[in-house]
Amino acid sequence: MIYAEILENIRSALQNGEKPTITRIQIKVNVPFVRFKEYWDDLKARGLITAESEVGLTKQGEIP
């Protein structure tokens, strides 16, 4: 599922000390940007990610 891939890419980047960006994540999940933006906005609305000044995961968005 695309949502899981997005969350996993954010988690992986953070664990590797990288700064996740919307563009890098979109390229890794290989989805057109228009569709990716819809997924991204939905994840933010559900409270699974933060994307104010930096991209990150909320407690709810962390994958066990």
CHARMM-style PDB file with segment names, atoms N, HN, CA, C and O in Angstrom:
ATOM      1  N   MET     1       0.844  -1.179   0.000  1.00  0.00      PROA
ATOM      2  CA  MET     1       0.000   0.000   0.000  1.00  0.00      PROA
ATOM      3  C   MET     1       0.888   1.241   0.000  1.00  0.00      PROA
ATOM      4  O   MET     1       1.925   1.276   0.662  1.00  0.00      PROA
ATOM      5  N   ILE     2       0.478   2.231  -0.731  1.00  0.00      PROA
ATOM      6  HN  ILE     2      -0.365   2.203  -1.269  1.00  0.00      PROA
ATOM      7  CA  ILE     2       1.267   3.453  -0.892  1.00  0.00      PROA
ATOM      8  C   ILE     2       1.478   4.167   0.441  1.00  0.00      PROA
ATOM      9  O   ILE     2       2.563   4.687   0.701  1.00  0.00      PROA
ATOM     10  N   TYR     3       0.456   4.195   1.280  1.00  0.00      PROA
ATOM     11  HN  TYR     3      -0.426   3.773   1.069  1.00  0.00      PROA
ATOM     12  CA  TYR     3       0.590   4.881   2.572  1.00  0.00      PROA
ATOM     13  C   TYR     3       1.724   4.270   3.392  1.00  0.00      PROA
ATOM     14  O   TYR     3       2.537   4.990   3.972  1.00  0.00      PROA
ATOM     15  N   ALA     4       1.772   2.947   3.435  1.00  0.00      PROA
ATOM     16  HN  ALA     4       1.111   2.363   2.964  1.00  0.00      PROA
ATOM     17  CA  ALA     4       2.826   2.259   4.189  1.00  0.00      PROA
ATOM     18  C   ALA     4       4.198   2.556   3.593  1.00  0.00      PROA
ATOM     19  O   ALA     4       5.164   2.741   4.335  1.00  0.00      PROA
ATOM     20  N   GLU     5       4.298   2.603   2.278  1.00  0.00      PROA
ATOM     21  HN  GLU     5       3.514   2.452   1.676  1.00  0.00      PROA
ATOM     22  CA  GLU     5       5.565   2.910   1.629  1.00  0.00      PROA
ATOM     23  C   GLU     5       6.032   4.318   1.979  1.00  0.00      PROA
ATOM     24  O   GLU     5       7.214   4.538   2.244  1.00  0.00      PROA
ATOM     25  N   ILE     6       5.114   5.258   1.980  1.00  0.00      PROA
ATOM     26  HN  ILE     6       4.154   5.079   1.765  1.00  0.00      PROA
ATOM     27  CA  ILE     6       5.468   6.640   2.329  1.00  0.00      PROA
ATOM     28  C   ILE     6       5.984   6.701   3.764  1.00  0.00      PROA
ATOM     29  O   ILE     6       7.039   7.279   4.027  1.00  0.00      PROA
ATOM     30  N   LEU     7       5.236   6.102   4.688  1.00  0.00      PROA
ATOM     31  HN  LEU     7       4.380   5.632   4.475  1.00  0.00      PROA
ATOM     32  CA  LEU     7       5.648   6.106   6.091  1.00  0.00      PROA
ATOM     33  C   LEU     7       6.988   5.402   6.283  1.00  0.00      PROA
ATOM     34  O   LEU     7       7.836   5.875   7.040  1.00  0.00      PROA
ATOM     35  N   GLU     8       7.180   4.278   5.604  1.00  0.00      PROA
ATOM     36  HN  GLU     8       6.491   3.893   4.989  1.00  0.00      PROA
ATOM     37  CA  GLU     8       8.435   3.524   5.713  1.00  0.00      PROA
ATOM     38  C   GLU     8       9.608   4.335   5.180  1.00  0.00      PROA
ATOM     39  O   GLU     8      10.688   4.308   5.769  1.00  0.00      PROA
ATOM     40  N   ASN     9       9.419   5.056   4.079  1.00  0.00      PROA
ATOM     41  HN  ASN     9       8.542   5.078   3.600  1.00  0.00      PROA
ATOM     42  CA  ASN     9      10.497   5.874   3.533  1.00  0.00      PROA
ATOM     43  C   ASN     9      10.863   7.023   4.460  1.00  0.00      PROA
ATOM     44  O   ASN     9      12.039   7.364   4.585  1.00  0.00      PROA
ATOM     45  N   ILE    10       9.885   7.615   5.103  1.00  0.00      PROA
ATOM     46  HN  ILE    10       8.930   7.337   5.001  1.00  0.00      PROA
ATOM     47  CA  ILE    10      10.176   8.677   6.073  1.00  0.00      PROA
ATOM     48  C   ILE    10      10.952   8.095   7.247  1.00  0.00      PROA
ATOM     49  O   ILE    10      11.965   8.657   7.663  1.00  0.00      PROA
ATOM     50  N   ARG    11      10.475   6.961   7.786  1.00  0.00      PROA
ATOM     51  HN  ARG    11       9.652   6.505   7.448  1.00  0.00      PROA
ATOM     52  CA  ARG    11      11.136   6.320   8.922  1.00  0.00      PROA
ATOM     53  C   ARG    11      12.573   5.930   8.577  1.00  0.00      PROA
ATOM     54  O   ARG    11      13.492   6.159   9.363  1.00  0.00      PROA
ATOM     55  N   SER    12      12.754   5.349   7.414  1.00  0.00      PROA
ATOM     56  HN  SER    12      12.007   5.162   6.776  1.00  0.00      PROA
ATOM     57  CA  SER    12      14.079   4.923   6.983  1.00  0.00      PROA
ATOM     58  C   SER    12      15.043   6.103   6.863  1.00  0.00      PROA
ATOM     59  O   SER    12      16.184   6.029   7.318  1.00  0.00      PROA
ATOM     60  N   ALA    13      14.581   7.183   6.253  1.00  0.00      PROA
ATOM     61  HN  ALA    13      13.653   7.244   5.884  1.00  0.00      PROA
ATOM     62  CA  ALA    13      15.425   8.366   6.104  1.00  0.00      PROA
ATOM     63  C   ALA    13      15.814   8.928   7.471  1.00  0.00      PROA
ATOM     64  O   ALA    13      16.973   9.279   7.691  1.00  0.00      PROA
ATOM     65  N   LEU    14      14.859   9.014   8.379  1.00  0.00      PROA
ATOM     66  HN  LEU    14      13.918   8.729   8.201  1.00  0.00      PROA
ATOM     67  CA  LEU    14      15.144   9.544   9.716  1.00  0.00      PROA
ATOM     68  C   LEU    14      16.134   8.648  10.462  1.00  0.00      PROA
ATOM     69  O   LEU    14      17.030   9.151  11.141  1.00  0.00      PROA
ATOM     70  N   GLN    15      15.983   7.333  10.344  1.00  0.00      PROA
ATOM     71  HN  GLN    15      15.256   6.924   9.792  1.00  0.00      PROA
ATOM     72  CA  GLN    15      16.897   6.407  11.016  1.00  0.00      PROA
ATOM     73  C   GLN    15      18.309   6.501  10.451  1.00  0.00      PROA
ATOM     74  O   GLN    15      19.284   6.286  11.171  1.00  0.00      PROA
ATOM     75  N   ASN    16      18.422   6.822   9.160  1.00  0.00      PROA
ATOM     76  HN  ASN    16      17.631   6.996   8.575  1.00  0.00      PROA
ATOM     77  CA  ASN    16      19.736   6.933   8.528  1.00  0.00      PROA
ATOM     78  C   ASN    16      20.343   8.323   8.679  1.00  0.00      PROA
ATOM     79  O   ASN    16      21.392   8.615   8.104  1.00  0.00      PROA
ATOM     80  N   GLY    17      19.686   9.174   9.449  1.00  0.00      PROA
ATOM     81  HN  GLY    17      18.834   8.937   9.917  1.00  0.00      PROA
ATOM     82  CA  GLY    17      20.199  10.514   9.682  1.00  0.00      PROA
ATOM     83  C   GLY    17      19.991  11.449   8.508  1.00  0.00      PROA
ATOM     84  O   GLY    17      20.613  12.510   8.445  1.00  0.00      PROA
ATOM     85  N   GLU    18      19.130  11.077   7.579  1.00  0.00      PROA
ATOM     86  HN  GLU    18      18.625  10.215   7.630  1.00  0.00      PROA
ATOM     87  CA  GLU    18      18.845  11.916   6.421  1.00  0.00      PROA
ATOM     88  C   GLU    18      17.640  12.797   6.710  1.00  0.00      PROA
ATOM     89  O   GLU    18      16.843  12.515   7.605  1.00  0.00      PROA
ATOM     90  N   LYS    19      17.524  13.851   5.949  1.00  0.00      PROA
ATOM     91  HN  LYS    19      18.171  14.080   5.222  1.00  0.00      PROA
ATOM     92  CA  LYS    19      16.368  14.738   6.071  1.00  0.00      PROA
ATOM     93  C   LYS    19      15.378  14.347   4.970  1.00  0.00      PROA
ATOM     94  O   LYS    19      15.635  14.612   3.796  1.00  0.00      PROA
ATOM     95  N   PRO    20      14.253  13.723   5.329  1.00  0.00      PROA
ATOM     96  CA  PRO    20      13.297  13.333   4.294  1.00  0.00      PROA
ATOM     97  C   PRO    20      12.636  14.553   3.670  1.00  0.00      PROA
ATOM     98  O   PRO    20      12.256  15.494   4.366  1.00  0.00      PROA
ATOM     99  N   THR    21      12.508  14.523   2.368  1.00  0.00      PROA
ATOM    100  HN  THR    21      12.817  13.758   1.803  1.00  0.00      PROA
ATOM    101  CA  THR    21      11.823  15.602   1.660  1.00  0.00      PROA
ATOM    102  C   THR    21      10.674  15.005   0.847  1.00  0.00      PROA
ATOM    103  O   THR    21      10.692  13.826   0.493  1.00  0.00      PROA
ATOM    104  N   ILE    22       9.698  15.823   0.565  1.00  0.00      PROA
ATOM    105  HN  ILE    22       9.683  16.781   0.852  1.00  0.00      PROA
ATOM    106  CA  ILE    22       8.541  15.358  -0.196  1.00  0.00      PROA
ATOM    107  C   ILE    22       8.981  14.811  -1.548  1.00  0.00      PROA
ATOM    108  O   ILE    22       8.502  13.759  -1.973  1.00  0.00      PROA
ATOM    109  N   THR    23       9.870  15.499  -2.218  1.00  0.00      PROA
ATOM    110  HN  THR    23      10.259  16.353  -1.872  1.00  0.00      PROA
ATOM    111  CA  THR    23      10.302  15.075  -3.545  1.00  0.00      PROA
ATOM    112  C   THR    23      11.016  13.725  -3.501  1.00  0.00      PROA
ATOM    113  O   THR    23      10.724  12.851  -4.318  1.00  0.00      PROA
ATOM    114  N   ARG    24      11.942  13.542  -2.566  1.00  0.00      PROA
ATOM    115  HN  ARG    24      12.178  14.252  -1.903  1.00  0.00      PROA
ATOM    116  CA  ARG    24      12.661  12.270  -2.454  1.00  0.00      PROA
ATOM    117  C   ARG    24      11.708  11.117  -2.178  1.00  0.00      PROA
ATOM    118  O   ARG    24      11.835  10.043  -2.766  1.00  0.00      PROA
ATOM    119  N   ILE    25      10.772  11.339  -1.297  1.00  0.00      PROA
ATOM    120  HN  ILE    25      10.670  12.212  -0.819  1.00  0.00      PROA
ATOM    121  CA  ILE    25       9.819  10.285  -0.948  1.00  0.00      PROA
ATOM    122  C   ILE    25       8.937   9.970  -2.148  1.00  0.00      PROA
ATOM    123  O   ILE    25       8.678   8.801  -2.436  1.00  0.00      PROA
ATOM    124  N   GLN    26       8.480  10.987  -2.840  1.00  0.00      PROA
ATOM    125  HN  GLN    26       8.690  11.936  -2.606  1.00  0.00      PROA
ATOM    126  CA  GLN    26       7.630  10.789  -4.016  1.00  0.00      PROA
ATOM    127  C   GLN    26       8.366   9.985  -5.077  1.00  0.00      PROA
ATOM    128  O   GLN    26       7.770   9.107  -5.702  1.00  0.00      PROA
ATOM    129  N   ILE    27       9.616  10.257  -5.288  1.00  0.00      PROA
ATOM    130  HN  ILE    27      10.099  10.970  -4.780  1.00  0.00      PROA
ATOM    131  CA  ILE    27      10.400   9.518  -6.276  1.00  0.00      PROA
ATOM    132  C   ILE    27      10.566   8.060  -5.846  1.00  0.00      PROA
ATOM    133  O   ILE    27      10.452   7.152  -6.669  1.00  0.00      PROA
ATOM    134  N   LYS    28      10.831   7.838  -4.570  1.00  0.00      PROA
ATOM    135  HN  LYS    28      10.923   8.575  -3.901  1.00  0.00      PROA
ATOM    136  CA  LYS    28      11.025   6.468  -4.079  1.00  0.00      PROA
ATOM    137  C   LYS    28       9.767   5.617  -4.183  1.00  0.00      PROA
ATOM    138  O   LYS    28       9.855   4.423  -4.473  1.00  0.00      PROA
ATOM    139  N   VAL    29       8.597   6.209  -3.952  1.00  0.00      PROA
ATOM    140  HN  VAL    29       8.525   7.178  -3.717  1.00  0.00      PROA
ATOM    141  CA  VAL    29       7.358   5.420  -4.043  1.00  0.00      PROA
ATOM    142  C   VAL    29       6.845   5.362  -5.478  1.00  0.00      PROA
ATOM    143  O   VAL    29       5.905   4.622  -5.770  1.00  0.00      PROA
ATOM    144  N   ASN    30       7.461   6.146  -6.387  1.00  0.00      PROA
ATOM    145  HN  ASN    30       8.224   6.747  -6.150  1.00  0.00      PROA
ATOM    146  CA  ASN    30       7.186   6.067  -7.811  1.00  0.00      PROA
ATOM    147  C   ASN    30       5.707   6.268  -8.147  1.00  0.00      PROA
ATOM    148  O   ASN    30       5.071   5.422  -8.777  1.00  0.00      PROA
ATOM    149  N   VAL    31       5.186   7.405  -7.711  1.00  0.00      PROA
ATOM    150  HN  VAL    31       5.702   8.092  -7.200  1.00  0.00      PROA
ATOM    151  CA  VAL    31       3.795   7.776  -7.989  1.00  0.00      PROA
ATOM    152  C   VAL    31       3.815   9.179  -8.580  1.00  0.00      PROA
ATOM    153  O   VAL    31       4.613  10.012  -8.151  1.00  0.00      PROA
ATOM    154  N   PRO    32       2.955   9.455  -9.553  1.00  0.00      PROA
ATOM    155  CA  PRO    32       2.887  10.824 -10.080  1.00  0.00      PROA
ATOM    156  C   PRO    32       2.647  11.826  -8.953  1.00  0.00      PROA
ATOM    157  O   PRO    32       1.918  11.543  -8.002  1.00  0.00      PROA
ATOM    158  N   PHE    33       3.271  13.000  -9.072  1.00  0.00      PROA
ATOM    159  HN  PHE    33       3.864  13.230  -9.844  1.00  0.00      PROA
ATOM    160  CA  PHE    33       3.229  13.952  -7.965  1.00  0.00      PROA
ATOM    161  C   PHE    33       1.812  14.374  -7.597  1.00  0.00      PROA
ATOM    162  O   PHE    33       1.515  14.542  -6.414  1.00  0.00      PROA
ATOM    163  N   VAL    34       0.943  14.547  -8.568  1.00  0.00      PROA
ATOM    164  HN  VAL    34       1.185  14.411  -9.529  1.00  0.00      PROA
ATOM    165  CA  VAL    34      -0.428  14.975  -8.269  1.00  0.00      PROA
ATOM    166  C   VAL    34      -1.108  13.954  -7.361  1.00  0.00      PROA
ATOM    167  O   VAL    34      -1.761  14.327  -6.386  1.00  0.00      PROA
ATOM    168  N   ARG    35      -0.956  12.676  -7.674  1.00  0.00      PROA
ATOM    169  HN  ARG    35      -0.425  12.373  -8.465  1.00  0.00      PROA
ATOM    170  CA  ARG    35      -1.552  11.621  -6.855  1.00  0.00      PROA
ATOM    171  C   ARG    35      -0.837  11.531  -5.500  1.00  0.00      PROA
ATOM    172  O   ARG    35      -1.472  11.367  -4.459  1.00  0.00      PROA
ATOM    173  N   PHE    36       0.505  11.641  -5.536  1.00  0.00      PROA
ATOM    174  HN  PHE    36       1.021  11.774  -6.382  1.00  0.00      PROA
ATOM    175  CA  PHE    36       1.273  11.596  -4.293  1.00  0.00      PROA
ATOM    176  C   PHE    36       0.826  12.690  -3.341  1.00  0.00      PROA
ATOM    177  O   PHE    36       0.705  12.446  -2.140  1.00  0.00      PROA
ATOM    178  N   LYS    37       0.579  13.883  -3.847  1.00  0.00      PROA
ATOM    179  HN  LYS    37       0.678  14.081  -4.822  1.00  0.00      PROA
ATOM    180  CA  LYS    37       0.153  15.012  -3.013  1.00  0.00      PROA
ATOM    181  C   LYS    37      -1.165  14.701  -2.313  1.00  0.00      PROA
ATOM    182  O   LYS    37      -1.365  15.100  -1.165  1.00  0.00      PROA
ATOM    183  N   GLU    38      -2.066  13.991  -2.992  1.00  0.00      PROA
ATOM    184  HN  GLU    38      -1.903  13.667  -3.924  1.00  0.00      PROA
ATOM    185  CA  GLU    38      -3.323  13.589  -2.364  1.00  0.00      PROA
ATOM    186  C   GLU    38      -3.061  12.634  -1.196  1.00  0.00      PROA
ATOM    187  O   GLU    38      -3.645  12.778  -0.122  1.00  0.00      PROA
ATOM    188  N   TYR    39      -2.179  11.660  -1.418  1.00  0.00      PROA
ATOM    189  HN  TYR    39      -1.705  11.542  -2.291  1.00  0.00      PROA
ATOM    190  CA  TYR    39      -1.824  10.720  -0.346  1.00  0.00      PROA
ATOM    191  C   TYR    39      -1.185  11.466   0.822  1.00  0.00      PROA
ATOM    192  O   TYR    39      -1.508  11.223   1.985  1.00  0.00      PROA
ATOM    193  N   TRP    40      -0.275  12.379   0.490  1.00  0.00      PROA
ATOM    194  HN  TRP    40      -0.013  12.577  -0.455  1.00  0.00      PROA
ATOM    195  CA  TRP    40       0.459  13.160   1.490  1.00  0.00      PROA
ATOM    196  C   TRP    40      -0.505  13.978   2.354  1.00  0.00      PROA
ATOM    197  O   TRP    40      -0.416  13.979   3.582  1.00  0.00      PROA
ATOM    198  N   ASP    41      -1.418  14.664   1.688  1.00  0.00      PROA
ATOM    199  HN  ASP    41      -1.490  14.663   0.690  1.00  0.00      PROA
ATOM    200  CA  ASP    41      -2.398  15.477   2.415  1.00  0.00      PROA
ATOM    201  C   ASP    41      -3.296  14.607   3.294  1.00  0.00      PROA
ATOM    202  O   ASP    41      -3.675  15.019   4.390  1.00  0.00      PROA
ATOM    203  N   ASP    42      -3.633  13.421   2.826  1.00  0.00      PROA
ATOM    204  HN  ASP    42      -3.325  13.086   1.936  1.00  0.00      PROA
ATOM    205  CA  ASP    42      -4.455  12.509   3.614  1.00  0.00      PROA
ATOM    206  C   ASP    42      -3.696  12.026   4.849  1.00  0.00      PROA
ATOM    207  O   ASP    42      -4.272  11.956   5.935  1.00  0.00      PROA
ATOM    208  N   LEU    43      -2.427  11.695   4.699  1.00  0.00      PROA
ATOM    209  HN  LEU    43      -1.960  11.752   3.817  1.00  0.00      PROA
ATOM    210  CA  LEU    43      -1.615  11.273   5.851  1.00  0.00      PROA
ATOM    211  C   LEU    43      -1.500  12.397   6.881  1.00  0.00      PROA
ATOM    212  O   LEU    43      -1.539  12.147   8.086  1.00  0.00      PROA
ATOM    213  N   LYS    44      -1.359  13.632   6.406  1.00  0.00      PROA
ATOM    214  HN  LYS    44      -1.327  13.836   5.427  1.00  0.00      PROA
ATOM    215  CA  LYS    44      -1.315  14.780   7.330  1.00  0.00      PROA
ATOM    216  C   LYS    44      -2.655  14.947   8.035  1.00  0.00      PROA
ATOM    217  O   LYS    44      -2.695  15.186   9.242  1.00  0.00      PROA
ATOM    218  N   ALA    45      -3.751  14.825   7.292  1.00  0.00      PROA
ATOM    219  HN  ALA    45      -3.718  14.631   6.311  1.00  0.00      PROA
ATOM    220  CA  ALA    45      -5.087  14.990   7.870  1.00  0.00      PROA
ATOM    221  C   ALA    45      -5.376  13.913   8.913  1.00  0.00      PROA
ATOM    222  O   ALA    45      -6.084  14.165   9.888  1.00  0.00      PROA
ATOM    223  N   ARG    46      -4.835  12.727   8.711  1.00  0.00      PROA
ATOM    224  HN  ARG    46      -4.261  12.522   7.919  1.00  0.00      PROA
ATOM    225  CA  ARG    46      -5.037  11.625   9.657  1.00  0.00      PROA
ATOM    226  C   ARG    46      -4.087  11.716  10.860  1.00  0.00      PROA
ATOM    227  O   ARG    46      -4.177  10.913  11.789  1.00  0.00      PROA
ATOM    228  N   GLY    47      -3.186  12.691  10.836  1.00  0.00      PROA
ATOM    229  HN  GLY    47      -3.113  13.343  10.081  1.00  0.00      PROA
ATOM    230  CA  GLY    47      -2.267  12.881  11.957  1.00  0.00      PROA
ATOM    231  C   GLY    47      -1.132  11.874  12.001  1.00  0.00      PROA
ATOM    232  O   GLY    47      -0.604  11.590  13.076  1.00  0.00      PROA
ATOM    233  N   LEU    48      -0.742  11.322  10.844  1.00  0.00      PROA
ATOM    234  HN  LEU    48      -1.171  11.552   9.970  1.00  0.00      PROA
ATOM    235  CA  LEU    48       0.320  10.316  10.805  1.00  0.00      PROA
ATOM    236  C   LEU    48       1.691  10.910  10.503  1.00  0.00      PROA
ATOM    237  O   LEU    48       2.716  10.320  10.846  1.00  0.00      PROA
ATOM    238  N   ILE    49       1.710  12.078   9.861  1.00  0.00      PROA
ATOM    239  HN  ILE    49       0.877  12.557   9.583  1.00  0.00      PROA
ATOM    240  CA  ILE    49       2.979  12.738   9.549  1.00  0.00      PROA
ATOM    241  C   ILE    49       2.899  14.213   9.916  1.00  0.00      PROA
ATOM    242  O   ILE    49       1.824  14.801  10.030  1.00  0.00      PROA
ATOM    243  N   THR    50       4.081  14.777  10.093  1.00  0.00      PROA
ATOM    244  HN  THR    50       4.954  14.299  10.001  1.00  0.00      PROA
ATOM    245  CA  THR    50       4.184  16.218  10.280  1.00  0.00      PROA
ATOM    246  C   THR    50       4.994  16.760   9.113  1.00  0.00      PROA
ATOM    247  O   THR    50       5.921  16.104   8.638  1.00  0.00      PROA
ATOM    248  N   ALA    51       4.656  17.924   8.663  1.00  0.00      PROA
ATOM    249  HN  ALA    51       3.903  18.456   9.048  1.00  0.00      PROA
ATOM    250  CA  ALA    51       5.377  18.502   7.528  1.00  0.00      PROA
ATOM    251  C   ALA    51       5.377  20.018   7.615  1.00  0.00      PROA
ATOM    252  O   ALA    51       5.272  20.701   6.597  1.00  0.00      PROA
ATOM    253  N   GLU    52       5.493  20.541   8.817  1.00  0.00      PROA
ATOM    254  HN  GLU    52       5.578  19.985   9.645  1.00  0.00      PROA
ATOM    255  CA  GLU    52       5.504  21.995   8.980  1.00  0.00      PROA
ATOM    256  C   GLU    52       6.857  22.552   8.545  1.00  0.00      PROA
ATOM    257  O   GLU    52       6.975  23.072   7.436  1.00  0.00      PROA
ATOM    258  N   SER    53       7.869  22.457   9.386  1.00  0.00      PROA
ATOM    259  HN  SER    53       7.773  22.034  10.288  1.00  0.00      PROA
ATOM    260  CA  SER    53       9.191  22.939   9.003  1.00  0.00      PROA
ATOM    261  C   SER    53      10.052  21.782   8.499  1.00  0.00      PROA
ATOM    262  O   SER    53      10.915  21.974   7.643  1.00  0.00      PROA
ATOM    263  N   GLU    54       9.819  20.588   9.027  1.00  0.00      PROA
ATOM    264  HN  GLU    54       9.117  20.432   9.723  1.00  0.00      PROA
ATOM    265  CA  GLU    54      10.530  19.389   8.593  1.00  0.00      PROA
ATOM    266  C   GLU    54       9.554  18.228   8.521  1.00  0.00      PROA
ATOM    267  O   GLU    54       8.561  18.189   9.247  1.00  0.00      PROA
ATOM    268  N   VAL    55       9.846  17.287   7.643  1.00  0.00      PROA
ATOM    269  HN  VAL    55      10.653  17.318   7.053  1.00  0.00      PROA
ATOM    270  CA  VAL    55       9.009  16.100   7.511  1.00  0.00      PROA
ATOM    271  C   VAL    55       9.348  15.137   8.641  1.00  0.00      PROA
ATOM    272  O   VAL    55      10.519  14.909   8.942  1.00  0.00      PROA
ATOM    273  N   GLY    56       8.321  14.577   9.261  1.00  0.00      PROA
ATOM    274  HN  GLY    56       7.370  14.762   9.017  1.00  0.00      PROA
ATOM    275  CA  GLY    56       8.533  13.613  10.327  1.00  0.00      PROA
ATOM    276  C   GLY    56       7.291  12.781  10.560  1.00  0.00      PROA
ATOM    277  O   GLY    56       6.246  13.015   9.953  1.00  0.00      PROA
ATOM    278  N   LEU    57       7.414  11.817  11.434  1.00  0.00      PROA
ATOM    279  HN  LEU    57       8.263  11.627  11.927  1.00  0.00      PROA
ATOM    280  CA  LEU    57       6.291  10.946  11.785  1.00  0.00      PROA
ATOM    281  C   LEU    57       5.739  11.336  13.141  1.00  0.00      PROA
ATOM    282  O   LEU    57       6.494  11.751  14.021  1.00  0.00      PROA
ATOM    283  N   THR    58       4.445  11.212  13.322  1.00  0.00      PROA
ATOM    284  HN  THR    58       3.832  10.875  12.607  1.00  0.00      PROA
ATOM    285  CA  THR    58       3.843  11.382  14.636  1.00  0.00      PROA
ATOM    286  C   THR    58       3.872  10.018  15.329  1.00  0.00      PROA
ATOM    287  O   THR    58       4.252   9.020  14.717  1.00  0.00      PROA
ATOM    288  N   LYS    59       3.479   9.972  16.580  1.00  0.00      PROA
ATOM    289  HN  LYS    59       3.170  10.783  17.077  1.00  0.00      PROA
ATOM    290  CA  LYS    59       3.400   8.690  17.301  1.00  0.00      PROA
ATOM    291  C   LYS    59       2.504   7.721  16.558  1.00  0.00      PROA
ATOM    292  O   LYS    59       2.821   6.537  16.450  1.00  0.00      PROA
ATOM    293  N   GLN    60       1.380   8.217  16.044  1.00  0.00      PROA
ATOM    294  HN  GLN    60       1.122   9.179  16.132  1.00  0.00      PROA
ATOM    295  CA  GLN    60       0.435   7.362  15.325  1.00  0.00      PROA
ATOM    296  C   GLN    60       1.026   6.847  14.017  1.00  0.00      PROA
ATOM    297  O   GLN    60       0.665   5.760  13.566  1.00  0.00      PROA
ATOM    298  N   GLY    61       1.915   7.597  13.411  1.00  0.00      PROA
ATOM    299  HN  GLY    61       2.209   8.480  13.778  1.00  0.00      PROA
ATOM    300  CA  GLY    61       2.477   7.233  12.129  1.00  0.00      PROA
ATOM    301  C   GLY    61       3.651   6.287  12.188  1.00  0.00      PROA
ATOM    302  O   GLY    61       4.091   5.769  11.162  1.00  0.00      PROA
ATOM    303  N   GLU    62       4.165   6.058  13.389  1.00  0.00      PROA
ATOM    304  HN  GLU    62       3.808   6.479  14.223  1.00  0.00      PROA
ATOM    305  CA  GLU    62       5.310   5.158  13.526  1.00  0.00      PROA
ATOM    306  C   GLU    62       4.881   3.723  13.236  1.00  0.00      PROA
ATOM    307  O   GLU    62       3.854   3.254  13.727  1.00  0.00      PROA
ATOM    308  N   ILE    63       5.671   3.052  12.447  1.00  0.00      PROA
ATOM    309  HN  ILE    63       6.505   3.433  12.048  1.00  0.00      PROA
ATOM    310  CA  ILE    63       5.385   1.664  12.105  1.00  0.00      PROA
ATOM    311  C   ILE    63       6.087   0.773  13.117  1.00  0.00      PROA
ATOM    312  O   ILE    63       7.288   0.925  13.342  1.00  0.00      PROA
ATOM    313  N   PRO    64       5.360  -0.152  13.731  1.00  0.00      PROA
ATOM    314  CA  PRO    64       5.990  -1.013  14.750  1.00  0.00      PROA
ATOM    315  C   PRO    64       7.061  -1.906  14.170  1.00  0.00      PROA
ATOM    316  OT1 PRO    64       7.678  -2.684  14.898  1.00  0.00      PROA
TER     317      PRO     64
END
